Amino acid sequence: MAGINAPLSLPTQLDQEFQAGALANESLLLSQKYPEALTGFQHLYALLLKAQPTDRRYHKGYPLHNIGYSLLKMGRAPEALRYFVLAYIEDLLSEEQREEKADELPAGKTLRLVYQVKESALERMKNIVRDKSSRVIRDPEEVFNELARGQPAEQAVQPARALLISGEKKKLGDFKLPWERRVFVGGNYKEEMYVLNEIKRFVEAKGYEPVFADDFEIPEGMIHHHSLMLLHECSKAIFEISSEAGQLMEIERLRDYDIKPLIVYQSKGEPPRVTAMLKALLSSLTYQCEPFSTAEDLQQLIANYLA
């Protein structure tokens, strides 16, 4: 039985406006126009917050998470934290009968694995949501403010890693190591960024240079073209395919570039969420997909591949 905070489906007209805005904002993110994307996602959040019925709620985790992500890409990690917390609260409210599912959604992963929020802080949020389960919580700020009265979210977080903060973008062709020591890293940089950061860290620890498209200055609308250019500049490639985000185009060119890849996905008792086209491509190229459950598993897969 669904809880009282189970979200309503959006009415047709509102859903159409929301989907159009989401598509436009996603395009801005791909073009690295983060300030514009931030404004767009703020508008989407305000739209949903205002349009909610007085006695029910819409799920607002998507725009909140992307407000945080836009701020993160602008180098404003401490400010972004608030919105990842709000997105996580939205997920807890929507999944109040299945808290563990909220932990596996993008906001929960970002808090735990990127910001390294303490489990005690996450549990406190869950307790607050449980205590309020007898009435509708339309605004996640209500839970956030109660959390802040007891333990500010910022105090529950260890210092962000250096790799978390967006620094200066590198110029195309700006490499530190020769071709044979470069490893292209591909994947869903929105939903699985924390895993991609771990891959980059493990690759560096083995004396190789990770090459990640999001680290480079790329002209508007040229992300796929320049990703292929960067791939061609590498002797090896690691792809994370737990969720698909354009890896198909790059993977299908691996054979042309004579690159034998490592392809990994997070094992949760089910196959990765990829299209039939990508599945067929992997099968036709006889590439193996290696599952991993922990950071240690992933590190060992990378060590074996680079060896």
C-alpha positions as CSV (number, residue, x, y, z in Angstrom):
1,M,0.0,0.0,0.0
2,A,1.4,3.4,-1.0
3,G,2.2,5.9,1.8
4,I,0.5,9.2,2.2
5,N,3.4,11.0,0.5
6,A,3.3,8.8,-2.6
7,P,3.6,11.3,-5.5
8,L,0.9,12.0,-8.0
9,S,1.4,11.6,-11.7
10,L,1.7,15.0,-13.5
11,P,-1.4,16.1,-15.4
12,T,-1.0,16.0,-19.2
13,Q,-0.4,19.7,-19.8
14,L,2.0,20.0,-16.9
15,D,3.8,16.9,-17.9
16,Q,4.3,18.2,-21.4
17,E,5.7,21.5,-20.1
18,F,8.0,19.6,-17.7
19,Q,9.3,17.2,-20.4
20,A,10.0,20.0,-22.8
21,G,11.9,21.9,-20.1
22,A,13.8,18.8,-19.0
23,L,14.9,18.1,-22.6
24,A,16.1,21.7,-23.1
25,N,18.0,21.6,-19.8
26,E,19.6,18.3,-20.6
27,S,20.9,19.8,-23.8
28,L,22.4,22.7,-21.9
29,L,24.2,20.3,-19.6
30,L,25.6,18.4,-22.6
31,S,26.8,21.7,-24.1
32,Q,28.4,22.6,-20.7
33,K,26.2,25.7,-20.3
34,Y,25.9,25.1,-16.6
35,P,24.6,28.5,-15.5
36,E,21.8,28.3,-18.1
37,A,21.0,24.7,-17.1
38,L,20.9,25.8,-13.4
39,T,18.3,28.5,-14.2
40,G,16.3,26.0,-16.2
41,F,16.2,23.4,-13.5
42,Q,15.4,26.0,-10.9
43,H,12.4,27.0,-13.0
44,L,11.3,23.3,-13.3
45,Y,11.5,22.9,-9.5
46,A,9.5,26.1,-8.9
47,L,6.9,24.9,-11.5
48,L,6.3,21.6,-9.7
49,L,6.3,23.1,-6.2
50,K,3.7,25.7,-7.1
51,A,1.5,23.4,-9.2
52,Q,1.1,20.7,-6.4
53,P,-2.4,20.2,-5.1
54,T,-2.9,21.4,-1.5
55,D,-3.3,17.9,-0.1
56,R,-0.9,15.9,-2.3
57,R,2.6,16.2,-3.8
58,Y,4.6,15.8,-7.0
59,H,8.0,14.2,-7.0
60,K,10.6,16.9,-7.4
61,G,13.9,15.0,-7.0
62,Y,14.9,15.3,-10.7
63,P,15.1,19.1,-10.9
64,L,16.6,19.3,-7.4
65,H,19.3,16.8,-8.2
66,N,20.2,18.6,-11.4
67,I,20.3,22.0,-9.6
68,G,23.0,20.4,-7.4
69,Y,24.7,18.9,-10.4
70,S,24.8,22.2,-12.3
71,L,26.3,23.9,-9.2
72,L,28.8,21.1,-8.8
73,K,30.0,21.5,-12.4
74,M,30.3,25.3,-11.8
75,G,32.8,24.6,-8.9
76,R,30.3,25.3,-6.2
77,A,30.3,22.0,-4.4
78,P,29.4,23.2,-0.9
79,E,26.4,25.1,-2.3
80,A,25.4,22.1,-4.4
81,L,25.3,19.9,-1.3
82,R,22.0,21.5,-0.1
83,Y,20.2,20.5,-3.3
84,F,21.5,16.9,-3.3
85,V,20.2,16.7,0.3
86,L,16.8,18.1,-0.8
87,A,16.7,15.6,-3.7
88,Y,17.4,12.8,-1.3
89,I,14.6,13.9,1.0
90,E,12.2,13.9,-2.0
91,D,13.3,10.4,-2.8
92,L,12.7,9.3,0.8
93,L,9.3,10.8,0.8
94,S,8.3,9.2,-2.5
95,E,9.8,5.8,-1.5
96,E,8.8,5.9,2.2
97,Q,7.8,2.3,2.1
98,R,11.1,1.3,0.5
99,E,13.9,3.5,1.9
100,E,16.6,1.3,0.5
101,K,15.5,2.3,-3.0
102,A,16.1,6.0,-2.2
103,D,19.7,5.1,-1.3
104,E,20.3,3.7,-4.8
105,L,19.0,6.7,-6.6
106,P,21.4,9.4,-7.9
107,A,21.0,11.8,-4.9
108,G,21.7,9.1,-2.4
109,K,24.7,7.8,-4.3
110,T,26.1,11.4,-4.6
111,L,25.7,12.0,-0.9
112,R,27.2,8.8,0.2
113,L,29.9,8.2,-2.3
114,V,30.9,11.6,-3.6
115,Y,30.4,13.9,-0.5
116,Q,30.9,10.9,1.9
117,V,28.0,12.0,4.1
118,K,28.0,10.0,7.3
119,E,25.5,7.2,7.6
120,S,24.2,8.8,10.9
121,A,23.2,11.9,8.9
122,L,21.4,9.9,6.3
123,E,19.6,7.9,9.0
124,R,18.6,11.1,10.7
125,M,16.9,12.2,7.5
126,K,15.1,8.9,7.3
127,N,13.9,9.2,10.9
128,I,12.5,12.7,10.3
129,V,10.6,11.4,7.2
130,R,9.3,8.5,9.2
131,D,8.1,10.8,12.0
132,K,6.2,12.9,9.5
133,S,4.6,9.9,7.6
134,S,1.2,10.8,8.9
135,R,0.8,13.9,6.8
136,V,1.8,15.1,3.3
137,I,5.1,16.9,3.1
138,R,4.9,19.1,0.0
139,D,8.1,21.0,0.5
140,P,11.4,19.1,1.3
141,E,12.7,22.2,3.0
142,E,10.5,21.3,6.0
143,V,12.6,18.1,6.5
144,F,15.9,19.9,5.7
145,N,15.2,22.7,8.3
146,E,14.5,20.1,11.0
147,L,17.8,18.3,10.1
148,A,19.7,21.6,10.3
149,R,18.3,22.3,13.8
150,G,19.9,19.2,15.0
151,Q,22.9,18.7,12.8
152,P,23.6,21.0,9.8
153,A,24.1,18.9,6.7
154,E,27.4,20.7,6.1
155,Q,28.8,19.4,9.4
156,A,27.9,15.8,8.5
157,V,30.2,15.9,5.5
158,Q,33.9,15.2,5.3
159,P,35.9,17.6,3.1
160,A,35.1,17.0,-0.6
161,R,37.8,15.3,-2.5
162,A,39.9,17.4,-4.9
163,L,38.5,15.5,-7.8
164,L,35.0,16.5,-6.9
165,I,35.5,20.2,-7.5
166,S,35.3,21.4,-11.1
167,G,38.6,23.0,-12.0
168,E,39.9,24.6,-15.2
169,K,38.9,22.6,-18.3
170,K,41.8,21.1,-20.2
171,K,42.5,22.0,-23.8
172,L,42.1,19.2,-26.4
173,G,45.5,17.6,-26.9
174,D,46.7,18.6,-23.4
175,F,48.0,15.2,-22.2
176,K,50.6,14.5,-19.5
177,L,51.5,10.9,-20.6
178,P,52.2,9.3,-24.0
179,W,49.6,7.5,-26.0
180,E,50.4,4.0,-24.6
181,R,49.7,5.3,-21.1
182,R,46.3,7.0,-21.8
183,V,43.0,5.3,-20.9
184,F,39.7,6.7,-22.2
185,V,37.0,6.6,-19.5
186,G,33.4,6.6,-20.7
187,G,30.0,6.3,-19.1
188,N,26.9,8.2,-17.8
189,Y,28.5,11.3,-16.2
190,K,25.3,12.4,-14.6
191,E,24.0,9.3,-12.9
192,E,27.3,7.4,-12.4
193,M,29.8,10.3,-11.9
194,Y,31.0,8.9,-8.6
195,V,31.9,5.6,-10.2
196,L,33.7,7.4,-13.1
197,N,35.7,9.4,-10.6
198,E,36.7,6.1,-8.9
199,I,37.7,4.7,-12.2
200,K,39.8,7.8,-12.9
201,R,41.4,7.5,-9.5
202,F,42.3,3.9,-9.9
203,V,43.7,4.5,-13.3
204,E,45.9,7.2,-12.0
205,A,47.1,5.0,-9.1
206,K,48.3,2.5,-11.7
207,G,50.5,5.1,-13.5
208,Y,48.1,5.8,-16.4
209,E,46.4,9.0,-17.5
210,P,42.6,8.9,-17.5
211,V,41.0,10.8,-20.4
212,F,37.5,11.9,-19.6
213,A,35.6,14.0,-22.1
214,D,33.9,16.1,-19.4
215,D,37.4,17.3,-18.2
216,F,38.1,19.1,-21.6
217,E,36.9,22.2,-23.3
218,I,34.4,21.1,-25.9
219,P,32.6,23.5,-28.3
220,E,28.8,23.6,-28.1
221,G,27.1,20.7,-29.7
222,M,30.4,18.8,-30.4
223,I,30.5,16.5,-27.4
224,H,30.2,13.2,-29.4
225,H,32.6,14.4,-32.1
226,H,35.3,15.4,-29.6
227,S,34.7,12.3,-27.5
228,L,35.7,10.2,-30.5
229,M,38.8,12.4,-31.0
230,L,39.8,11.8,-27.4
231,L,39.1,8.1,-27.7
232,H,41.4,8.0,-30.7
233,E,44.2,9.6,-28.6
234,C,44.2,6.6,-26.2
235,S,45.5,3.1,-26.3
236,K,43.0,1.7,-23.8
237,A,39.4,2.4,-22.8
238,I,37.2,1.6,-19.8
239,F,33.4,2.0,-20.2
240,E,30.9,1.9,-17.3
241,I,27.5,0.9,-18.7
242,S,25.3,0.5,-15.6
243,S,23.0,3.1,-17.3
244,E,23.4,4.1,-21.0
245,A,24.3,7.7,-22.0
246,G,25.7,7.7,-25.5
247,Q,28.4,5.1,-25.0
248,L,27.1,3.2,-28.1
249,M,28.8,5.5,-30.6
250,E,32.2,5.3,-28.9
251,I,32.1,1.5,-28.3
252,E,31.3,0.8,-31.9
253,R,34.5,2.7,-33.0
254,L,36.8,0.7,-30.6
255,R,37.5,-1.9,-33.3
256,D,38.4,0.8,-35.8
257,Y,40.9,2.2,-33.3
258,D,42.3,-1.2,-32.4
259,I,41.3,-0.7,-28.7
260,K,40.4,-3.7,-26.6
261,P,38.2,-2.3,-23.8
262,L,37.3,-3.1,-20.3
263,I,33.5,-2.8,-20.0
264,V,32.0,-2.9,-16.5
265,Y,28.7,-2.4,-14.7
266,Q,27.4,-2.5,-11.2
267,S,26.0,-5.8,-10.2
268,K,22.7,-5.6,-8.4
269,G,21.3,-9.0,-9.4
270,E,20.1,-7.7,-12.7
271,P,21.7,-6.8,-16.1
272,P,22.7,-3.2,-16.9
273,R,20.0,-0.8,-18.2
274,V,21.1,-0.5,-21.8
275,T,19.3,-0.6,-25.1
276,A,18.8,-3.6,-27.3
277,M,21.1,-1.9,-29.8
278,L,24.0,-1.7,-27.4
279,K,23.4,-5.3,-26.3
280,A,23.6,-6.4,-29.9
281,L,26.7,-4.4,-30.5
282,L,28.5,-5.8,-27.5
283,S,27.5,-9.3,-28.6
284,S,28.7,-8.8,-32.2
285,L,32.0,-7.5,-31.0
286,T,32.4,-10.3,-28.5
287,Y,33.2,-7.8,-25.7
288,Q,32.7,-9.2,-22.2
289,C,30.9,-7.1,-19.6
290,E,32.4,-7.5,-16.2
291,P,30.1,-7.0,-13.1
292,F,31.4,-5.4,-9.9
293,S,29.7,-4.9,-6.5
294,T,32.3,-3.0,-4.5
295,A,35.0,-0.5,-5.1
296,E,37.5,-3.2,-4.4
297,D,36.0,-5.4,-7.1
298,L,36.2,-2.5,-9.6
299,Q,39.8,-1.7,-8.6
300,Q,40.8,-5.4,-9.2
301,L,39.2,-5.4,-12.6
302,I,41.1,-2.2,-13.6
303,A,44.4,-3.6,-12.2
304,N,43.9,-6.8,-14.2
305,Y,43.0,-4.9,-17.4
306,L,46.0,-2.5,-17.2
307,A,48.4,-5.3,-16.4
